[in-house]
Amino acid sequence: MAQEYKIKGLSGLDLKSGEKREVEIEGIENGKVLLAKVGDKTHAMSSNCTHYGAPLKTGVLTPDGRLTCAWHGACFNVASGDVEDAPALDPLAKFEIVEKNGGVYIKGDESTIKANRRSINTKCSAQGQEKVVVVGGGSGAMGTVQALREQGFKGAITIISSEPNLPIDRTKLSKALIADKSKIELRPQEWYKSSSIETVSDEVSSVDFENKTVSTTSGSSYPYTKLVLAMGGTPKALPLPGFKELSNIFLLRTIPDVQAILSAVGEEKKKKIVVVGSSFIGMEVGNSLSANNEVTIVGMESAPLERVMGAEVGKIFQSNIAKSGVKFHMEASVDSAVPSSSDHKAVGAVKLKDGTSLPADLVILGIGVAPATGFLKDNLAVELQKDGSILTTESFVVKGLADVYAIGDIATYPYHGPGGRGVNTRIEHWNVAQNAGRSVARSIVSPSAPAKPFIPIFWSALGGQLRYCGNTPNGWDDLVLQGEPKEGKFAAFYGKGDTVVAVASMMMDPIMSQSAELMRRGKMPGLGELRKGVDVRDIGVPGEVKM
């Protein structure tokens, strides 16, 4: 039951507009709330992000009342506490503020204050003729189905996923190799049941777009009034000698993949592990396995992630991960996988084209993913792009099809961020998929609603926490690096001409989140200003969105 709790050390509300302050609550052990003033109104809310628990006092507060977490870009509406942008699923709790007797109090209950979040009410009994079918069980699917129920959709909802588990936090597979589904499921089974969301573990074999029916390999059929395609990506294999035939060569996308890798590593570890590919996945899994194993990462570029981040920044990541004992073979091409001398059916080494042989008890491939659209390849109703993706509008409507949406890794959509100029772009980010799902839900519930603009954000664990916002569909041709790069503390600003199109940072929060908000509002400084030492954290964020 709600009661009044006094805020420690505060005799009156003295915040300035745009200011936020974390305060302690008397009578509640470790009880804290965040005060934030927007315009002439002070709000009290949960003090930590509901995604991974980051302190929101380090986030970015805008004049229109958006509060963005400094870690991974989760955004909340200060007035309501509701989620504005992924990856948070739960909203913030809000508390009424009372000034009296020379003190400031909040009204709330102890459990809610401690929980640092508000539970959403998505309970319902499906009714009516509307049926939304979501193909895929990842971030995009989760964003879609939760937002549908949040926004009052009462029709039937079915998720069809080829994975044996409920939607999970897939980012933790490569970053932490968590194989226990209960630790990374985004919502428990009870939530789907109470929300009248049917979850099906099956593989889709075809879609009849004319008759609005989805068929699966088990022989089941699911009619729909709205279809959301959110299949994600399929890890690429190496079409080289030995990689298909030998065992102990792994891809990484699902919980069974992680379980197989951990089984091959064993409890005693001390294995020789070769990771082919200096991609984000390859770097993350190599770093994760470095303790008590001998890990070698093989990459074709001069530095890890050079194509995306540039050699100068890529070498920072390489240096970070090398500190944990990981070895690198860069500018290297793989020739073949060689059988083990003790077991001719298992891999024993990876041979490079320069003749180098890298001993391997197991090999992990991190060479990218392709859109998981194989079952649509011969479907005449939909035209796949050259990379296998599906072309959509900015509202993620599949072009040429009625009542069909595509989101996440499989979607190519018009990008209107800085430097994008509406070019069709495919982005493989967790946040992008979930935000797209939220956007689709909004379109289904309110068909006339305009597409909600968002800046792509992602993060990675590369011997330090990397934050990244923006995108480079038209490439980048210049870079400004601030901070102390040799110490792994930096902000990298990627430009096309003078326009900053992407920002990466480590240990310099909240530069990424601040930059994302400035990008949304057309206020991001140019490379010329940044080269002179301008700090984006000192730039006021305007209220108007210009994206």
C-alpha positions as CSV (number, residue, x, y, z in Angstrom):
1,M,0.0,0.0,0.0
2,A,1.3,3.5,-0.9
3,Q,2.6,5.6,1.9
4,E,4.8,8.7,2.2
5,Y,8.6,8.4,2.4
6,K,10.9,11.3,3.1
7,I,13.7,12.2,0.7
8,K,17.0,12.5,2.7
9,G,18.7,15.9,2.8
10,L,16.1,17.8,0.8
11,S,14.1,20.6,2.3
12,G,12.5,21.8,-1.0
13,L,12.4,21.2,-4.7
14,D,15.4,23.2,-6.0
15,L,16.1,21.5,-9.3
16,K,16.7,23.6,-12.4
17,S,14.9,22.8,-15.7
18,G,16.8,19.9,-17.4
19,E,18.5,18.8,-14.1
20,K,18.3,15.3,-12.7
21,R,19.4,14.1,-9.3
22,E,19.5,10.7,-7.6
23,V,18.2,10.9,-4.0
24,E,18.0,8.5,-1.1
25,I,14.8,7.6,0.6
26,E,14.6,7.5,4.4
27,G,13.4,4.2,6.0
28,I,14.1,2.0,3.0
29,E,17.5,0.3,2.8
30,N,19.2,1.2,-0.4
31,G,16.1,3.0,-1.5
32,K,16.7,5.6,-4.2
33,V,14.7,7.5,-6.7
34,L,15.6,9.9,-9.5
35,L,14.3,13.4,-9.6
36,A,14.2,15.1,-13.0
37,K,12.8,18.5,-13.9
38,V,11.3,19.1,-17.3
39,G,10.0,22.6,-17.9
40,D,8.5,23.7,-14.6
41,K,7.6,20.3,-13.3
42,T,9.7,18.0,-11.2
43,H,9.2,14.2,-11.6
44,A,10.1,11.3,-9.3
45,M,10.8,7.9,-10.8
46,S,12.9,4.7,-10.6
47,S,16.6,5.6,-10.3
48,N,17.9,2.7,-12.5
49,C,17.4,1.6,-16.1
50,T,15.1,-1.5,-16.2
51,H,17.3,-3.1,-18.9
52,Y,20.6,-3.8,-17.1
53,G,20.3,-1.5,-14.1
54,A,22.4,1.4,-15.2
55,P,22.1,4.5,-13.0
56,L,19.8,6.9,-14.9
57,K,21.5,9.9,-13.2
58,T,24.2,9.4,-15.9
59,G,21.8,9.4,-18.7
60,V,20.5,12.2,-21.1
61,L,17.4,14.2,-20.3
62,T,15.8,16.2,-23.2
63,P,13.5,19.2,-23.1
64,D,10.6,17.1,-24.4
65,G,10.9,14.7,-21.5
66,R,12.9,11.8,-22.9
67,L,15.4,10.1,-20.5
68,T,18.0,8.0,-22.3
69,C,20.2,5.5,-20.5
70,A,23.9,6.0,-21.0
71,W,24.7,2.3,-21.4
72,H,22.6,0.8,-24.1
73,G,20.2,3.6,-25.3
74,A,17.0,2.5,-23.5
75,C,14.7,5.5,-23.4
76,F,11.8,6.4,-21.1
77,N,9.1,9.0,-21.0
78,V,9.7,11.1,-17.8
79,A,6.1,12.1,-17.5
80,S,4.7,8.5,-17.6
81,G,7.7,6.3,-17.0
82,D,6.8,4.4,-20.2
83,V,9.4,2.9,-22.5
84,E,10.1,5.1,-25.5
85,D,13.0,3.1,-27.1
86,A,14.5,-0.4,-26.8
87,P,16.1,-2.4,-25.2
88,A,14.2,-1.9,-21.9
89,L,11.0,-3.9,-21.6
90,D,9.7,-2.6,-18.3
91,P,8.7,1.0,-17.7
92,L,10.0,3.1,-14.8
93,A,7.8,3.5,-11.7
94,K,6.6,7.0,-11.1
95,F,6.0,8.6,-7.7
96,E,3.9,11.6,-6.5
97,I,6.0,14.3,-4.9
98,V,4.7,16.1,-1.7
99,E,6.3,19.1,-0.1
100,K,5.4,19.7,3.5
101,N,6.9,20.6,6.9
102,G,10.2,21.7,5.5
103,G,10.8,18.4,3.6
104,V,10.1,16.6,0.4
105,Y,8.3,13.2,0.3
106,I,7.3,10.7,-2.3
107,K,4.2,8.5,-2.3
108,G,4.8,4.9,-3.1
109,D,5.2,1.4,-1.7
110,E,8.5,0.0,-0.6
111,S,8.5,-3.0,-2.9
112,T,8.0,-0.8,-6.0
113,I,10.8,1.6,-4.9
114,K,13.2,-1.3,-4.4
115,A,12.2,-3.0,-7.6
116,N,13.2,0.0,-9.7
117,R,10.5,-0.6,-12.2
118,R,6.8,-0.8,-12.8
119,S,5.1,-4.0,-13.9
120,I,3.2,-3.6,-17.2
121,N,-0.4,-4.9,-17.4
122,T,-0.7,-6.9,-20.6
123,K,-3.2,-9.4,-19.3
124,C,-6.1,-10.1,-21.6
125,S,-8.3,-12.7,-23.2
126,A,-7.9,-12.7,-27.0
127,Q,-11.1,-11.9,-28.8
128,G,-12.4,-10.8,-32.2
129,Q,-11.3,-11.8,-35.7
130,E,-7.9,-10.2,-35.8
131,K,-4.9,-12.6,-35.8
132,V,-1.3,-11.4,-35.7
133,V,1.3,-14.1,-36.5
134,V,4.9,-13.3,-35.8
135,V,7.5,-15.5,-37.5
136,G,10.7,-15.5,-35.4
137,G,11.4,-15.5,-31.7
138,G,14.0,-12.7,-31.2
139,S,14.2,-9.1,-30.2
140,G,11.9,-7.9,-33.0
141,A,9.2,-10.5,-32.1
142,M,9.4,-9.5,-28.4
143,G,9.1,-5.8,-29.3
144,T,6.1,-6.5,-31.5
145,V,4.0,-8.7,-29.2
146,Q,4.6,-6.7,-26.0
147,A,3.8,-3.4,-27.6
148,L,0.6,-4.8,-29.2
149,R,-0.7,-5.7,-25.8
150,E,0.6,-2.5,-24.2
151,Q,-1.3,-0.5,-26.8
152,G,-4.6,-2.3,-26.3
153,F,-4.6,-4.9,-29.1
154,K,-7.2,-7.6,-28.2
155,G,-6.8,-9.9,-31.1
156,A,-5.0,-13.3,-31.2
157,I,-1.2,-13.3,-31.2
158,T,1.0,-16.2,-32.2
159,I,4.8,-16.4,-32.2
160,I,6.3,-19.2,-34.3
161,S,10.0,-19.7,-33.6
162,S,12.3,-22.4,-34.8
163,E,14.2,-22.2,-31.5
164,P,13.2,-24.6,-28.6
165,N,13.0,-21.7,-26.1
166,L,11.0,-18.6,-25.5
167,P,12.5,-15.3,-26.7
168,I,15.8,-14.7,-25.0
169,D,18.4,-11.9,-24.6
170,R,20.5,-13.1,-27.5
171,T,23.2,-10.6,-26.8
172,K,24.3,-12.6,-23.8
173,L,25.1,-15.7,-25.9
174,S,28.3,-14.4,-27.4
175,K,29.2,-11.9,-24.6
176,A,28.8,-14.3,-21.7
177,L,28.1,-17.8,-23.2
178,I,25.1,-18.3,-21.0
179,A,23.5,-21.6,-21.8
180,D,20.7,-21.6,-19.1
181,K,17.6,-20.4,-20.8
182,S,15.9,-19.4,-17.5
183,K,18.7,-16.8,-17.0
184,I,18.2,-15.0,-20.3
185,E,14.5,-15.5,-21.2
186,L,13.0,-12.0,-21.7
187,R,9.7,-13.0,-20.2
188,P,8.6,-16.2,-18.4
189,Q,6.0,-18.6,-19.9
190,E,3.4,-17.3,-17.4
191,W,3.6,-13.8,-19.0
192,Y,2.8,-15.1,-22.5
193,K,-0.1,-17.2,-21.1
194,S,-1.6,-14.3,-19.1
195,S,-1.1,-12.0,-22.1
196,S,-2.9,-14.5,-24.4
197,I,0.2,-14.9,-26.6
198,E,0.6,-18.3,-28.1
199,T,4.2,-19.5,-28.5
200,V,4.9,-22.3,-31.0
201,S,8.3,-24.0,-31.5
202,D,8.2,-25.0,-35.1
203,E,9.8,-24.1,-38.4
204,V,8.0,-22.1,-41.0
205,S,8.1,-23.8,-44.4
206,S,6.0,-21.4,-46.5
207,V,3.6,-18.5,-46.6
208,D,0.5,-18.1,-48.8
209,F,0.3,-14.4,-48.9
210,E,-2.8,-14.4,-51.0
211,N,-4.8,-16.5,-48.6
212,K,-3.0,-15.2,-45.6
213,T,-1.7,-18.5,-44.2
214,V,1.6,-19.6,-42.6
215,S,2.6,-23.3,-42.9
216,T,5.2,-25.1,-40.9
217,T,7.3,-28.3,-41.4
218,S,5.2,-30.1,-38.8
219,G,2.1,-29.7,-41.1
220,S,0.4,-27.0,-39.1
221,S,-1.3,-24.0,-40.6
222,Y,-1.8,-20.6,-39.1
223,P,-4.1,-18.0,-40.6
224,Y,-3.4,-14.3,-40.1
225,T,-4.8,-10.9,-40.6
226,K,-1.4,-9.3,-40.0
227,L,1.9,-11.0,-40.5
228,V,5.2,-9.9,-39.0
229,L,8.3,-11.5,-40.4
230,A,11.1,-11.4,-37.8
231,M,13.2,-14.5,-38.5
232,G,16.6,-12.8,-37.8
233,G,19.8,-14.1,-39.3
234,T,21.5,-17.4,-40.1
235,P,25.2,-17.7,-39.2
236,K,27.4,-18.1,-42.3
237,A,29.5,-21.2,-42.6
238,L,32.8,-21.5,-44.4
239,P,32.6,-23.3,-47.8
240,L,36.2,-24.6,-47.4
241,P,37.7,-28.1,-47.1
242,G,37.1,-29.7,-43.7
243,F,34.7,-27.2,-42.3
244,K,31.5,-29.1,-43.2
245,E,32.9,-32.6,-42.6
246,L,34.8,-32.3,-39.3
247,S,33.2,-32.1,-35.8
248,N,33.9,-29.5,-33.1
249,I,33.4,-26.7,-35.6
250,F,30.6,-24.4,-34.3
251,L,28.4,-21.6,-35.3
252,L,26.9,-19.3,-32.6
253,R,23.3,-18.1,-32.7
254,T,21.2,-20.2,-30.3
255,I,21.2,-21.7,-26.8
256,P,21.9,-25.2,-28.3
257,D,25.0,-23.6,-30.0
258,V,26.3,-22.3,-26.7
259,Q,25.6,-25.6,-25.0
260,A,27.6,-27.5,-27.7
261,I,30.5,-25.0,-27.4
262,L,30.7,-25.3,-23.6
263,S,30.5,-29.1,-23.8
264,A,33.5,-29.1,-26.2
265,V,35.4,-26.8,-23.9
266,G,34.7,-29.0,-20.9
267,E,34.9,-28.2,-17.2
268,E,38.7,-28.3,-17.1
269,K,39.0,-26.0,-20.1
270,K,42.6,-25.6,-21.2
271,K,41.5,-26.0,-24.8
272,K,43.1,-24.6,-28.0
273,I,40.3,-22.5,-29.6
274,V,40.5,-20.9,-33.0
275,V,37.9,-18.2,-33.8
276,V,37.6,-17.5,-37.5
277,G,36.4,-14.0,-38.0
278,S,37.3,-10.8,-36.2
279,S,33.6,-9.6,-36.2
280,F,31.7,-8.4,-33.2
281,I,30.5,-12.0,-32.5
282,G,34.0,-13.4,-33.1
283,M,35.7,-10.9,-30.8
284,E,33.1,-11.3,-28.1
285,V,33.2,-15.0,-27.9
286,G,37.0,-15.1,-28.1
287,N,37.1,-12.7,-25.2
288,S,34.5,-14.7,-23.3
289,L,36.5,-18.0,-23.7
290,S,39.9,-16.5,-23.0
291,A,40.0,-17.5,-19.3
292,N,41.9,-20.8,-18.9
293,N,41.9,-21.5,-22.7
294,E,44.3,-20.7,-25.5
295,V,42.3,-18.5,-27.9
296,T,43.4,-17.3,-31.4
297,I,41.3,-15.0,-33.5
298,V,41.8,-15.0,-37.3
299,G,40.8,-12.0,-39.3
300,M,41.2,-10.9,-42.9
301,E,41.5,-7.1,-42.1
302,S,44.6,-5.3,-40.8
303,A,42.7,-4.8,-37.5
304,P,39.6,-6.3,-36.0
305,L,36.4,-4.6,-37.3
306,E,38.4,-2.4,-39.6
307,R,35.6,-2.2,-42.2
308,V,33.1,-0.8,-39.7
309,M,35.2,1.0,-37.1
310,G,38.5,1.7,-38.9
311,A,42.0,0.3,-38.3
312,E,42.8,2.9,-35.6
313,V,39.8,2.0,-33.4
314,G,40.0,-1.7,-34.3
315,K,43.5,-1.8,-32.9
316,I,42.2,-0.4,-29.6
317,F,39.8,-3.4,-29.4
318,Q,42.6,-5.8,-30.3
319,S,44.9,-4.4,-27.6
320,N,42.1,-4.7,-25.0
321,I,41.4,-8.3,-25.8
322,A,45.0,-9.3,-26.2
323,K,45.4,-8.3,-22.5
324,S,43.4,-11.4,-21.6
325,G,45.8,-13.6,-23.5
326,V,44.0,-13.8,-26.9
327,K,46.3,-14.1,-29.9
328,F,45.6,-12.6,-33.3
329,H,46.4,-13.5,-36.9
330,M,45.3,-10.5,-38.9
331,E,45.4,-10.0,-42.7
332,A,45.1,-13.8,-42.9
333,S,43.0,-16.0,-45.1
334,V,41.8,-19.5,-44.1
335,D,42.7,-22.4,-46.4
336,S,41.1,-25.4,-44.7
337,A,40.2,-27.3,-41.5
338,V,42.6,-30.2,-40.8
339,P,41.6,-33.4,-39.0
340,S,43.0,-34.2,-35.6
341,S,45.8,-36.8,-35.4
342,S,43.9,-38.6,-32.6
343,D,40.4,-38.4,-34.2
344,H,40.2,-38.1,-37.9
345,K,36.5,-37.1,-37.7
346,A,37.3,-34.1,-35.4
347,V,39.1,-30.8,-36.2
348,G,42.7,-30.7,-35.1
349,A,44.0,-27.5,-36.8
350,V,43.0,-24.5,-39.0
351,K,45.4,-24.1,-41.9
352,L,45.9,-20.6,-43.3
353,K,46.8,-19.8,-46.9
354,D,50.3,-18.7,-45.9
355,G,50.9,-22.2,-44.7
356,T,50.5,-21.4,-41.0
357,S,48.8,-24.2,-39.0
358,L,46.9,-23.2,-35.9
359,P,46.2,-26.2,-33.5
360,A,42.6,-26.4,-32.5
361,D,40.5,-28.5,-30.2
362,L,37.5,-26.6,-31.4
363,V,36.8,-23.9,-33.9
364,I,34.1,-21.2,-33.8
365,L,33.0,-19.3,-36.9
366,G,32.1,-15.6,-36.5
367,I,32.0,-14.5,-40.1
368,G,28.6,-12.8,-40.2
369,V,25.0,-13.7,-40.8
370,A,22.6,-13.9,-43.7
371,P,18.9,-13.0,-43.6
372,A,16.9,-16.2,-42.6
373,T,14.6,-16.0,-45.5
374,G,15.3,-19.3,-47.1
375,F,11.7,-20.5,-47.1
376,L,10.7,-17.4,-49.1
377,K,13.3,-17.9,-51.8
378,D,10.9,-19.4,-54.4
379,N,7.8,-17.5,-53.3
380,L,6.7,-15.4,-56.3
381,A,4.7,-13.0,-54.2
382,V,7.8,-11.5,-52.5
383,E,11.0,-10.2,-54.1
384,L,14.1,-10.8,-52.0
385,Q,17.1,-8.4,-52.3
386,K,20.5,-9.7,-53.5
387,D,21.5,-10.3,-49.8
388,G,18.3,-12.2,-49.2
389,S,16.6,-9.4,-47.2
390,I,13.2,-8.0,-47.7
391,L,12.6,-4.4,-48.9
392,T,10.2,-2.4,-46.7
393,T,8.9,1.1,-46.2
394,E,10.0,3.3,-43.3
395,S,7.1,1.8,-41.4
396,F,8.5,-1.7,-42.1
397,V,5.6,-2.6,-44.4
398,V,6.8,-5.1,-47.0
399,K,6.5,-3.5,-50.4
400,G,3.9,-5.0,-52.7
401,L,2.2,-7.0,-49.9
402,A,-0.9,-6.2,-47.9
403,D,-0.8,-6.6,-44.1
404,V,2.8,-7.9,-44.0
405,Y,5.7,-6.4,-42.1
406,A,9.4,-7.3,-42.0
407,I,11.8,-6.3,-39.2
408,G,15.2,-6.9,-37.8
409,D,18.1,-8.6,-39.6
410,I,15.9,-9.5,-42.6
411,A,14.6,-6.0,-43.3
412,T,16.1,-3.4,-45.6
413,Y,14.4,-0.1,-44.9
414,P,14.9,3.6,-45.8
415,Y,17.4,5.1,-43.3
416,H,16.9,8.8,-42.5
417,G,19.6,9.2,-39.9
418,P,22.5,11.7,-40.5
419,G,24.0,11.0,-43.9
420,G,21.4,8.4,-44.7
421,R,19.3,10.4,-47.2
422,G,16.7,7.6,-47.2
423,V,19.0,5.0,-48.7
424,N,17.7,1.5,-48.3
425,T,19.7,-0.1,-45.4
426,R,19.8,-3.4,-43.5
427,I,21.0,-3.1,-39.9
428,E,21.8,-6.1,-37.7
429,H,21.3,-4.5,-34.3
430,W,19.3,-5.9,-31.3
431,N,17.8,-2.4,-30.6
432,V,16.9,-1.8,-34.2
433,A,14.9,-5.0,-34.3
434,Q,13.0,-4.3,-31.1
435,N,12.3,-0.7,-32.0
436,A,11.1,-1.8,-35.4
437,G,8.8,-4.3,-33.6
438,R,7.4,-1.5,-31.4
439,S,6.8,0.6,-34.5
440,V,5.0,-2.2,-36.3
441,A,2.7,-2.7,-33.3
442,R,1.9,1.0,-33.3
443,S,1.0,0.7,-37.0
444,I,-1.3,-2.3,-36.4
445,V,-3.1,-0.6,-33.6
446,S,-3.1,2.9,-35.2
447,P,-2.8,2.5,-38.9
448,S,-2.6,6.3,-39.6
449,A,0.2,6.8,-37.1
450,P,3.4,8.1,-38.7
451,A,6.6,6.1,-38.4
452,K,8.5,6.9,-35.2
453,P,12.1,7.9,-35.9
454,F,15.0,6.3,-34.0
455,I,18.7,6.3,-34.2
456,P,20.3,2.8,-34.4
457,I,22.2,1.9,-31.2
458,F,24.3,-1.1,-30.3
459,W,26.8,-2.2,-27.8
460,S,29.6,-4.8,-27.5
461,A,32.0,-6.3,-24.9
462,L,35.5,-5.9,-26.4
463,G,37.7,-5.8,-23.3
464,G,35.6,-2.8,-22.4
465,Q,32.1,-1.7,-23.0
466,L,31.6,-0.2,-26.5
467,R,28.7,2.0,-27.2
468,Y,27.7,2.9,-30.8
469,C,25.0,5.0,-32.4
470,G,24.2,6.0,-36.0
471,N,24.9,4.1,-39.2
472,T,27.1,4.4,-42.2
473,P,25.1,3.1,-45.2
474,N,26.9,5.5,-47.5
475,G,30.3,4.8,-45.8
476,W,32.5,7.3,-43.9
477,D,35.6,9.0,-45.0
478,D,37.0,10.8,-42.0
479,L,37.4,10.2,-38.3
480,V,37.9,12.4,-35.2
481,L,39.2,10.6,-32.1
482,Q,38.9,12.2,-28.7
483,G,39.9,11.0,-25.2
484,E,42.8,8.7,-24.3
485,P,42.7,6.0,-27.0
486,K,45.9,4.2,-25.8
487,E,44.1,3.7,-22.4
488,G,41.0,2.4,-24.1
489,K,39.1,5.5,-23.2
490,F,37.8,7.3,-26.3
491,A,35.1,8.8,-28.4
492,A,35.3,8.2,-32.2
493,F,33.2,10.4,-34.5
494,Y,32.8,9.0,-38.0
495,G,32.1,11.5,-40.8
496,K,30.9,11.7,-44.3
497,G,32.3,15.0,-45.3
498,D,31.8,17.2,-42.2
499,T,28.6,15.3,-41.2
500,V,28.9,12.9,-38.3
501,V,27.1,9.7,-39.3
502,A,28.1,7.5,-36.4
503,V,29.7,7.7,-32.9
504,A,31.5,5.0,-30.9
505,S,32.7,5.4,-27.4
506,M,34.3,3.5,-24.5
507,M,34.5,4.8,-20.9
508,M,33.2,8.2,-21.9
509,D,29.5,8.1,-21.0
510,P,27.1,9.5,-21.9
511,I,28.6,10.6,-25.2
512,M,26.9,7.9,-27.2
513,S,23.4,8.6,-25.8
514,Q,23.9,12.4,-26.1
515,S,25.1,12.0,-29.7
516,A,22.0,9.9,-30.5
517,E,19.7,12.6,-29.2
518,L,21.6,15.3,-31.0
519,M,21.4,13.3,-34.3
520,R,17.6,12.9,-33.9
521,R,17.3,16.7,-33.6
522,G,19.8,17.8,-36.3
523,K,22.1,19.4,-33.7
524,M,25.1,17.1,-33.9
525,P,28.3,19.2,-34.4
526,G,30.4,18.6,-37.5
527,L,33.8,17.0,-37.6
528,G,35.4,20.4,-37.9
529,E,34.0,21.5,-34.6
530,L,34.9,18.2,-32.9
531,R,38.4,18.4,-34.2
532,K,38.7,21.7,-32.3
533,G,37.8,19.9,-29.1
534,V,34.1,20.5,-28.8
535,D,32.6,18.1,-26.2
536,V,29.1,16.9,-27.2
537,R,28.2,16.5,-23.6
538,D,28.4,20.3,-23.3
539,I,25.8,20.9,-26.1
540,G,22.3,21.5,-25.1
541,V,19.7,19.2,-26.6
542,P,16.9,21.0,-28.4
543,G,13.3,20.0,-28.0
544,E,12.4,19.6,-31.7
545,V,13.0,16.4,-33.6
546,K,14.3,16.8,-37.2
547,M,14.5,13.2,-38.4
